[in-house]
Amino acid sequence: MVDSFDELEEKTKSGKRLGMYVYILPNLVTIGNLFCGFFSIIKTFEKDYKAAAIAIVVAAIFDQLDGRLARLTRATSKFGAELDSLCDAVSFGVAPGMLMYFWSLQPFGRLGYMASFLFAACGVLRLARFNVQVGVVEKNYFQGLPIPMAAGIIASAFLAFEDMGWPAEGNVALLVVTILLAFVMVSNFRYRSFKDIDLKQRLPFRYLIAGVIVLFVVALRPEVMLFVLFFGYAALGAVFGIFRWGKNRKQLPASVYAPANTNENDLQEEVD
C-alpha cells in the first residue's frame, strides 16, 4: 500500500516528480462545450427549453471548433481526447436526454425516462467505441451516427416544434425518434465525416455555390431547416446502411485534418 503521494513519487522510474502539461486553447474550447451542456441541464430543470436547446447547438459548435483547432495547430493529446469525450457525454448525452424527457416524454412515465436514459447510454457507448477505434477505422467515415448530430436532432426538434406550433407533450413520434437515435448511434452504419475536404486549399467553384445554397435554405427558417438537415443526414446514413449501399465505393483520400503521429506524453518530468 502507498501511504502518501510522496511515497508514490519515489517509485517513478527516474525518481523525479511528474507534472501535467497540456495545450490550453483547445482544452478551454472543450470546457466551453461542457459549460453549454451544464447550462442546458439547468435550463431544462427551469423549464426554459428553448435556452436548453440553443445551448446544445452551441455546444456542438464548440465541439467542432476544439477538434479542428487542435488538429490544425497540431495540439492534439491524449488528455485532450479524454476530456473531449467526457464533456461530450454531458453535453450530447445527458443534456439532450433530460431535455427530451421533460419537454415531451414525461407523460409516458417509466417508458419515457427509460427512452431518455437509453439515448444517453447509447451515446456514451458510442463515444467509448470511437475512442477504442481511433487509428483502426477509416477517418473519412463515422461508424454509427455521431453523438453531437443525435443531440442536434433533439435540440432542433424542439425549435422546429415550437416554431410550427406542433404539440410535443406525449408525442409518440418523438418517443420513437429518441429510441431510434439511440440504436443508430451504436449501429455500424457509415456516415460521411467530410474530413477529406481541405478548406485551406482551392476547391471547385461548385463547392462555394453549394455552401451558399445551404446558407440560403437554413436562413429561410432556421428553426425548421436545421432539424430537416440534421434529421436528413441521420436518415440517409441509416437507409444506406440498411440497404448496404456505397460499400464498394472508391476509397477517399486521407483526412487533411488528421493529426500527425506523435509519442507526446502529457505527464512529463519536472526540472528542479
Secondary structure by P-SEA (a helix, b strand, c coil): ccccaaaaaaaccccbbbbbbbbcaaaaaaaaaaaaaaaaaaaaaacaaaaaaaaaaaaaaaaaaaaaaaaaaccccaaaaaaaaaaaaaaccaaaaaaaaaacccccaaaaaaaaaaaaaaaaaaaaaaaaacccccccccccccaaaaaaaaaaaaaaaaaacccccccaaaaaaaaaaaaaaaccbbbbccccccccccccaaaaaaaaaaaaaaacccccaaaaaaaaaaaaaaaaaaacccccccccccccccccccccccbbbbcc
